[in-house]
Amino acid sequence: MGVATERSKTLLLVKNLDVRATQAELAALFGKHGQIGTVLLVPGNTLALVEFLEVRFTHKPHKRKDARA
């Protein structure tokens, strides 16, 4: 059994991204909801971590938004 840790209230995990997604696009998209600290894309660009500098956006689940057709 592992040690329980508290979840971050400023990090958002973004899954199922288009492989063409960029850090700049994600920062612009999520920056509408609060000030962004860092955007990290994993190799392959299908998963990202978005760090907000304040707690206000990351605590609610959001519906999928298809940015590309």
C-alpha positions, 0 to 999 in steps of 0.5 A: 500500500502506498502513502496517500497524497493530496491531489494538486489543485493547480494541475490539470491533466488533458488527455486525448489531444490531437497529435498536432497540438502545441504548447502555445495552443493549449496555453491560449485555450486554457489561459482563458480560464486563469493564468498559466504557469507551465504547459507540458506535453508528453512525447507524441502530444496526446497528453498534457499537464497544464499548471495554473497559478491560482486555484479556480479552474481545475476543480471541475470536470469539463466536457470535451472540446474538439478544436480540430475537425 
